[in-house]
Amino acid sequence: MKYSLSAKNLVCRNLESRASYCADLLHADSTREITGVLRSDSGLLSHTFNQAVTNSVMPARILQRFVVDYFAERHSPFTLWHCANKPLDDSEMLELGLKRGESRVAMAVEVQRLAADESLPPELDGKLQIGQIDAEQLDEYGELQAAPYNGAREGAQIRKFYQQLREVPEQKRSRLKFYLARLDGEVVAGGCLFASADALGFYDMVTREDYRGRGIGRALFHHLVAQALTSHHKHAVALTPENRQELLLEAGFFAVGDVATYRFEP
């Protein structure tokens, strides 16, 4: 695998696939695509699950008509992920109501090159349990993902997504695998693997704020790496904040480019 534009495209195709898959699970036939941009509407008032992904720079008027006006008419927030190497004009985006957020580093690797380290710090050994969850535990997963929003509307919408996902038959959502880490029985961290046609994506890695710095997030990540190593996938991908690259680099991932993010709030 050459770690170049093709590898970054692998990351972005996985992002597109996950955005449309999650939205369509609750809001069937809700994803639309034109040249250069994909738009997914989950039916929720959520910038987490309403997403647009661009792979080229287009005139602002097209982005406005196809994405911004669509969500504005529905009074819905959304997140724009810009995957093209050529940047968008931030001032033009701001005029459309799109506020620049923190960029993500796109990362990719051939699965066979990954190495999992599932050793635990002594204080976690025998106490930290990590495993894939079933439908009955999706509420706990949703609560964990919603917690960072501290009572804001987004948190309630995230909880609603996972509550509704409980009613979706497992075979219909089988490309999503959710994991929780429990310390002495209490949920402390979680993450997700998403399978697209050509890659396995790592998403939603989060550790409760009061449990950070103890090696729990690292243990969860390496547990997911171990799952990837037993899968049939040839490639694995991820998007991570710049200051959190080291854990992925340690396991064998390579940084393959940047992805800009913009958020729209009606």
Secondary structure as the mmCIF struct_conf table of DSSP 4:
data_model
#
loop_
_struct_conf.conf_type_id
_struct_conf.id
_struct_conf.beg_label_comp_id
_struct_conf.beg_label_asym_id
_struct_conf.beg_label_seq_id
_struct_conf.end_label_comp_id
_struct_conf.end_label_asym_id
_struct_conf.end_label_seq_id
BEND BEND1 SER A 4 SER A 4
HELX_RH_AL_P HELX_RH_AL_P1 LEU A 5 LEU A 26
BEND BEND2 HIS A 27 HIS A 27
TURN_TY1_P TURN_TY1_P1 ALA A 28 ASP A 29
STRN STRN1 THR A 31 ILE A 34
TURN_TY1_P TURN_TY1_P2 THR A 35 GLY A 36
STRN STRN2 VAL A 37 SER A 40
BEND BEND3 GLY A 43 LEU A 45
TURN_TY1_P TURN_TY1_P3 HIS A 47 PHE A 49
BEND BEND4 ASN A 50 ASN A 50
STRN STRN3 GLN A 51 THR A 54
BEND BEND5 ASN A 55 SER A 56
HELX_RH_AL_P HELX_RH_AL_P2 ALA A 60 LEU A 63
HELX_RH_PI_P HELX_RH_PI_P1 GLN A 64 VAL A 68
HELX_RH_AL_P HELX_RH_AL_P3 ASP A 69 GLU A 73
TURN_TY1_P TURN_TY1_P4 ARG A 74 HIS A 75
STRN STRN4 PHE A 78 HIS A 82
BEND BEND6 ALA A 84 LYS A 86
HELX_LH_PP_P HELX_LH_PP_P1 PRO A 87 LEU A 88
HELX_RH_AL_P HELX_RH_AL_P4 ASP A 90 GLU A 95
TURN_TY1_P TURN_TY1_P5 LEU A 96 GLY A 97
STRN STRN5 LEU A 98 ARG A 100
STRN STRN6 ARG A 104 GLU A 110
HELX_RH_3T_P HELX_RH_3T_P1 VAL A 111 ARG A 113
TURN_TY1_P TURN_TY1_P6 PRO A 122 LYS A 127
STRN STRN7 LEU A 128 GLN A 132
HELX_RH_3T_P HELX_RH_3T_P2 ALA A 135 GLN A 137
HELX_RH_AL_P HELX_RH_AL_P5 LEU A 138 ALA A 146
HELX_RH_3T_P HELX_RH_3T_P3 ALA A 147 TYR A 149
TURN_TY1_P TURN_TY1_P7 ASN A 150 GLY A 151
BEND BEND7 ALA A 152 ALA A 152
HELX_RH_AL_P HELX_RH_AL_P6 ARG A 153 LEU A 165
TURN_TY1_P TURN_TY1_P8 ARG A 166 GLU A 167
BEND BEND8 VAL A 168 VAL A 168
HELX_RH_3T_P HELX_RH_3T_P4 GLU A 170 ARG A 173
TURN_TY1_P TURN_TY1_P9 SER A 174 ARG A 175
STRN STRN8 LEU A 176 LEU A 183
TURN_TY1_P TURN_TY1_P10 ASP A 184 GLY A 185
STRN STRN9 GLU A 186 ALA A 195
BEND BEND9 ALA A 197 ASP A 198
STRN STRN10 LEU A 200 THR A 207
HELX_RH_3T_P HELX_RH_3T_P5 GLU A 209 TYR A 211
TURN_TY1_P TURN_TY1_P11 ARG A 212 GLY A 213
BEND BEND10 ARG A 214 GLY A 215
HELX_RH_AL_P HELX_RH_AL_P7 ILE A 216 LEU A 229
TURN_TY1_P TURN_TY1_P12 THR A 230 THR A 230
BEND BEND11 SER A 231 HIS A 232
BEND BEND12 LYS A 234 LYS A 234
STRN STRN11 HIS A 235 THR A 240
HELX_RH_3T_P HELX_RH_3T_P6 GLU A 242 ARG A 244
HELX_RH_AL_P HELX_RH_AL_P8 GLN A 245 ALA A 251
TURN_TY1_P TURN_TY1_P13 GLY A 252 GLY A 252
STRN STRN12 PHE A 254 PHE A 264
#
